[in-house]
């Protein structure tokens, strides 16, 4: 028996036609009966690098007793030349989070997965203090248990004032050893007194490494800090409305 939280994460592979472009991380989120896979927006589209896939594949387990059995779900990113994922903006610009709705009728028979819900979002900030321990679930450099197709966990801490938009952006900082392929990982905090089988709060969505523009690349190491976009943006992105709409549900 594994921890159910491991079944919330999935590898997100991007394709142009049949050509594999990248592999990243993501997780399932459900609201009002609608299921989404959430990842970083730059996984689905990144104009500065010319990254422009037309579909993604996500892995779904198909047998609760045998985790070596899993299937791949292919999801188109465009319909009638219009992007179908949901993304948002705030006063500072684009938010690096995307939610792609999944047609549950397209899931394999007897899918075995778990998801986060709005109840897993943090309602108050008092328990998310500086230095609080966090977990990132994902697929760094594509690495994972390839037999059971399960993610790996990385330890992190909250590295900036939680609830404060770092440099007026919609994210906070984490101190974690993250790698390429971790984009889209859920950033989680375990709640000790929660008796449920999912005693976790979803604080953010891991995006990218934070570094200093003036760092001396020969004398100074990387800062080892990362951007995690506040997870409450999912309440905006999963509203019943058109894709590509919606401001950030802001943090103070």
C-alpha positions as CSV (number, residue, x, y, z in Angstrom):
1,X,0.0,0.0,0.0
2,X,1.5,3.3,-1.1
3,X,0.7,6.8,0.1
4,X,-2.2,8.1,-2.0
5,X,-0.5,11.4,-2.6
6,X,2.0,9.7,-4.9
7,X,-0.9,9.0,-7.3
8,X,-1.7,12.7,-7.6
9,X,1.4,13.4,-9.7
10,X,2.0,12.4,-13.3
11,X,4.6,12.9,-15.9
12,X,3.7,15.3,-18.6
13,X,5.3,14.7,-22.0
14,X,4.9,17.2,-24.8
15,X,4.8,16.4,-28.5
16,X,4.7,18.0,-31.9
17,X,2.8,15.4,-33.8
18,X,4.7,12.2,-33.0
19,X,7.9,13.9,-32.1
20,X,8.7,14.0,-28.3
21,X,9.7,17.5,-27.3
22,X,10.0,17.6,-23.5
23,X,9.1,15.8,-20.3
24,X,7.9,17.7,-17.3
25,X,5.8,17.2,-14.1
26,X,2.2,17.7,-13.3
27,X,-0.6,16.7,-11.0
28,X,-4.3,16.1,-10.9
29,X,-6.8,18.6,-9.6
30,X,-10.6,18.2,-9.4
31,X,-13.3,20.8,-8.8
32,X,-17.0,20.6,-9.3
33,X,-16.8,17.2,-10.9
34,X,-14.2,18.4,-13.5
35,X,-10.8,16.9,-13.7
36,X,-7.7,18.8,-14.7
37,X,-4.0,18.1,-15.1
38,X,-2.0,21.1,-13.8
39,X,1.5,21.9,-14.9
40,X,3.7,25.0,-15.6
41,X,2.4,27.1,-18.4
42,X,5.8,27.2,-20.1
43,X,5.5,23.4,-20.4
44,X,2.6,23.9,-22.8
45,X,3.8,27.0,-24.6
46,X,7.0,29.0,-24.3
47,X,7.3,31.7,-26.9
48,X,10.9,32.9,-25.9
49,X,12.3,29.4,-26.6
50,X,9.9,28.6,-29.5
51,X,8.5,25.6,-27.6
52,X,5.1,25.0,-29.1
53,X,3.7,21.4,-28.7
54,X,0.3,20.5,-30.1
55,X,-0.5,17.7,-27.6
56,X,0.6,16.2,-24.3
57,X,0.6,12.7,-22.9
58,X,0.0,12.0,-19.2
59,X,0.4,8.6,-17.4
60,X,-2.5,7.1,-15.5
61,X,-2.3,3.9,-13.4
62,X,-4.9,1.3,-14.3
63,X,-4.6,-1.3,-11.5
64,X,-4.8,-0.6,-7.7
65,X,-3.1,-3.8,-6.9
66,X,-0.4,-3.8,-9.6
67,X,1.2,-0.3,-10.0
68,X,3.3,-1.6,-12.9
69,X,0.2,-1.4,-15.0
70,X,-0.5,2.0,-16.5
71,X,-1.7,3.7,-19.6
72,X,-1.0,6.9,-21.5
73,X,-3.7,9.5,-22.1
74,X,-3.1,11.8,-25.1
75,X,-4.6,15.3,-24.8
76,X,-4.8,17.8,-27.7
77,X,-3.7,21.3,-26.8
78,X,-5.7,23.0,-29.5
79,X,-9.2,22.8,-30.8
80,X,-10.2,24.8,-34.0
81,X,-6.7,26.4,-33.7
82,X,-7.6,27.7,-30.2
83,X,-5.6,26.7,-27.1
84,X,-7.8,24.7,-24.8
85,X,-5.7,25.0,-21.6
86,X,-6.5,27.7,-19.0
87,X,-3.9,30.2,-18.0
88,X,-4.1,33.6,-16.3
89,X,-2.5,37.0,-15.9
90,X,-2.2,39.5,-13.1
91,X,-0.9,43.1,-12.9
92,X,2.7,41.8,-13.1
93,X,2.1,39.7,-16.3
94,X,1.5,36.1,-17.2
95,X,1.3,33.4,-14.5
96,X,3.4,30.3,-15.1
97,X,0.6,27.8,-14.3
98,X,-1.8,26.0,-16.7
99,X,-4.8,23.8,-16.1
100,X,-5.8,21.4,-18.9
101,X,-9.2,19.8,-18.5
102,X,-9.3,16.0,-19.0
103,X,-12.3,14.3,-20.6
104,X,-12.8,11.6,-18.0
105,X,-14.6,9.4,-20.6
106,X,-11.2,9.2,-22.4
107,X,-9.5,7.7,-19.3
108,X,-8.6,4.1,-19.4
109,X,-11.0,1.6,-17.8
110,X,-10.7,1.5,-14.0
111,X,-8.2,4.4,-13.7
112,X,-6.3,4.5,-10.4
113,X,-5.4,8.0,-9.6
114,X,-5.9,10.6,-6.9
115,X,-6.3,14.4,-7.1
116,X,-6.2,17.5,-5.0
117,X,-9.3,19.6,-4.5
118,X,-10.1,23.1,-3.3
119,X,-10.1,21.7,0.2
120,X,-6.4,21.0,-0.1
121,X,-5.6,24.7,-0.7
122,X,-4.3,26.6,2.3
123,X,-6.9,28.8,3.8
124,X,-4.7,30.7,6.3
125,X,-1.0,31.5,6.2
126,X,-0.1,31.2,9.9
127,X,1.1,27.6,9.5
128,X,3.2,28.3,6.5
129,X,6.1,30.0,8.2
130,X,9.5,30.8,6.9
131,X,11.6,27.6,7.0
132,X,8.6,25.3,7.1
133,X,9.3,21.9,5.5
134,X,7.8,21.2,2.1
135,X,7.8,18.3,-0.4
136,X,8.0,18.6,-4.2
137,X,6.6,15.6,-6.1
138,X,7.9,15.2,-9.7
139,X,10.1,13.8,-12.4
140,X,13.4,15.7,-12.2
141,X,15.3,15.1,-15.5
142,X,12.6,12.5,-16.2
143,X,13.8,10.4,-13.3
144,X,11.3,8.2,-11.6
145,X,10.3,4.6,-10.7
146,X,9.9,3.4,-14.3
147,X,8.5,0.1,-13.2
148,X,5.7,1.5,-11.2
149,X,5.6,4.9,-12.8
150,X,5.7,6.8,-9.5
151,X,7.3,10.2,-8.9
152,X,10.1,11.0,-6.6
153,X,10.0,13.5,-3.7
154,X,12.4,16.3,-3.0
155,X,12.7,18.1,0.3
156,X,12.3,21.9,0.4
157,X,11.6,24.7,2.8
158,X,9.7,28.0,2.4
159,X,12.4,30.5,1.6
160,X,10.4,33.8,1.4
161,X,7.5,35.3,3.4
162,X,4.5,33.1,2.5
163,X,1.5,35.1,1.5
164,X,3.7,37.9,0.2
165,X,4.1,38.2,-3.6
166,X,7.9,38.0,-4.0
167,X,9.0,41.1,-5.8
168,X,5.3,41.6,-6.6
169,X,5.1,38.4,-8.6
170,X,2.5,35.8,-7.9
171,X,5.0,33.3,-6.4
172,X,7.0,32.6,-3.2
173,X,10.4,31.0,-3.0
174,X,11.5,27.5,-2.0
175,X,14.9,26.3,-1.2
176,X,15.1,22.9,-2.9
177,X,17.4,21.0,-5.2
178,X,15.2,21.0,-8.3
179,X,16.2,20.0,-11.9
180,X,14.9,20.4,-15.4
181,X,11.8,18.3,-15.7
182,X,10.5,19.4,-12.2
183,X,8.4,22.2,-13.7
184,X,4.8,21.7,-12.8
185,X,5.5,19.7,-9.6
186,X,3.0,20.3,-6.7
187,X,4.6,22.0,-3.7
188,X,3.1,20.4,-0.6
189,X,3.1,20.8,3.1
190,X,2.1,17.9,5.4
191,X,-0.4,18.6,8.1
192,X,0.4,16.5,11.2
193,X,-3.0,16.5,12.8
194,X,-5.0,15.6,9.6
195,X,-6.5,12.1,10.0
196,X,-7.3,11.7,6.3
197,X,-5.3,9.6,3.9
198,X,-4.3,12.8,2.1
199,X,-2.9,15.0,5.0
200,X,-1.4,17.5,2.6
201,X,-1.9,21.1,1.7
202,X,-1.2,22.3,-1.8
203,X,0.8,25.5,-1.5
204,X,2.1,26.1,-4.9
205,X,3.2,24.9,-8.4
206,X,7.0,24.7,-8.9
207,X,8.1,26.7,-11.9
208,X,11.7,27.4,-12.4
209,X,15.0,28.3,-10.7
210,X,15.5,31.7,-9.3
211,X,18.9,33.2,-9.9
212,X,20.7,36.6,-9.8
213,X,21.5,38.4,-13.0
214,X,24.7,39.8,-11.5
215,X,26.0,36.5,-10.2
216,X,29.6,35.8,-11.1
217,X,29.3,32.4,-12.9
218,X,32.9,31.6,-12.1
219,X,33.1,32.5,-8.4
220,X,29.5,32.2,-7.2
221,X,27.3,29.1,-7.0
222,X,23.7,29.0,-8.0
223,X,21.4,30.4,-5.3
224,X,19.5,27.1,-5.2
225,X,16.2,29.0,-4.9
226,X,13.1,28.3,-6.9
227,X,9.8,30.0,-7.8
228,X,6.5,28.4,-6.7
229,X,3.4,30.0,-7.9
230,X,0.6,30.3,-5.3
231,X,-1.8,27.4,-5.8
232,X,-4.9,29.5,-5.2
233,X,-4.6,30.5,-8.9
234,X,-6.3,27.2,-9.6
235,X,-9.6,28.6,-8.2
236,X,-9.5,31.1,-11.0
237,X,-8.2,28.8,-13.7
238,X,-10.9,26.1,-13.0
239,X,-13.9,28.4,-13.1
240,X,-16.3,27.5,-15.8
241,X,-15.3,29.9,-18.5
242,X,-13.3,30.2,-21.7
243,X,-9.6,29.1,-21.7
244,X,-6.8,31.7,-21.4
245,X,-8.8,33.9,-19.1
246,X,-8.8,35.0,-15.5
247,X,-6.7,37.2,-13.2
248,X,-4.8,35.8,-10.3
249,X,-6.7,35.3,-7.0
250,X,-4.1,37.6,-5.5
251,X,-2.0,37.2,-2.4
252,X,-1.4,40.2,-0.2
